[in-house]
Structures are given as C-alpha cells and as structure tokens.
Amino acid sequence: MEIKTEDYSTTYYPETATVVCKGSLLLSGAEEYAPILQLLNGAAEQQPNRLTLDVKELEFLNSSGINMFTKFVINVRKKTALQVVAVGYEEIPWQVRLLKNLQRLLPTLTLNLE
C-alpha cells in the first residue's frame, strides 16, 4: 500500500510491517488526511504482532497531520495484541514531541529515537 504525491509519500511494507512517512505532510483537514489514515488503519488490520511507524524522513507535519496520527493511535488502543514502535530523530524537536504525545495516548508504544 502506498500513497505518493510530489510532496510526500506514505508506504506500508507488509514484509516488515513498517509504515514509512516521507516528505512534507501539509494537507488541509481530516478529509485530505483520510487516505493516509486508512493506510495506517489498514496496516494495523493486517494483524502483525508489531507495527513500526517510521517518521524519520518526514520533514514537516501540520496540526491536521498530528490529529490524524492521534486518531490512528486511539484506534490502535483497541488492538491489545498489536505492539506499535515509533521511530524518529532525536535532533528534530517536533518529531520527539509528536512521538512522546502518541506514547502518552498509547502507553505500550515503544519509542525509538535515533
């Protein structure tokens, strides 16, 4: 599963159960983020034991994007068997804030800051 535009790409790699977000996610509102949220939820529906969310190559994310990731994490809380691992760069302050906030919503989320 992949969503790709000139500005960003979001790809699910089923062989590693990893979702990689790259580029700039500066979409307008929940409607424009709906396909990405569907991709994330679809990845979780594949029922892997562990799902990795990699945002290392995500350069920008607006508040609507933060809301989308929040909705995803709230949805994942219902799947008690799924372990979510979030990967980001420690040097990028907004990635650290985003991932730590997601961890507050999903205490079982494993945070991997490189």
N, C-alpha and C positions, 0 to 999 in steps of 0.2 A: 504494500500500500504506500502510495506516495502522492503528495500534493506539492507541486512545483510551480513557481512563478519566477519572474525576473528578479524579485526582491527577496524571496525566501523559499526554503523547501522544508518539508516535514516528511520524514520517511520512516516507515516501520520495517525493520529487518526481522522477519519471523524466526530465522535460524538462530539468532542471538537474543530474541525477544527485547529488542532495543528500538526506541524511537529517538531519532536524531533530528533536532531543530537547528536550522542554519539560516543566516541572513538577518533581515530586519522584519519583525512582525509588528507592523504599524497599521493594522486593519481597523475599520470603523465599526465597532459594536459587535454584539453577540452573533448577529446574522452572518457577518463575514467570517467570524471565527468558527462557525458551526461545522464546516467540513473538517477542520483540524481537530475539534473536539470529538467528532465522530471517528476520526482515525485513531485518536488516543483511546477512546472507549472500545473501539473495535479490537485494538491490540490487547486490551485487558480482557475482552471477551474470548480471546484465543486460549485463555486459562493457562498461561505459563506460570510456573512456580515463582518466577522472578521477572519483573519488567523494569528495564532500565530506561530512564528519561535523560537524554544527553542534550544539554543546552550550551555546551562549551563554545560552539560556533555560532550561537545566537548573539548578534551584535546589539540589537535593540528590541525592546518589548514594551508596549504601551499598557495602560491600565485595563483596557479590554482584553488584552492577552493575559494579563495577570488573573483577571476574572475567569477566563477560560481554563487556565491551569488549576485554579481553585475549584471550579466545578468538577473537573476531572478527578481531583484528589478526593473530593467529597463523595463522588460516585464510587471510587475505589475502596473507600472505607467499608462499604457493604461486602466486599470480597475479602473475607478474612484469610483466605489461603494464599492471596497474592502478596508477594514482597516487592515493594517498589524501591528502586535505587535511583537517586537523582544525582547527576554528575554535572559539575560546573567548575569554573575557575575561581579560586580564592581571591585573585587580584582584581576581579570585576565585582565591585560592591553591589550592584543591583542583582546579579546572579546569586550572591550569598544571601541577600535579603529575601529574594523570592523563594529560594530553596529552603531556607530556615522557616519562613512562614508556612510553606507547604508541609514541612515537618511538624509544625505546631498543629496543623489540621489532621495530619496522619502521623501519629507518634511512632508507628512502626516503620516509617520511611527511613531508609538508610541514606545518609548524606555523604557524598564523596566529592570533596573539594580538592582540586589538584593545584 
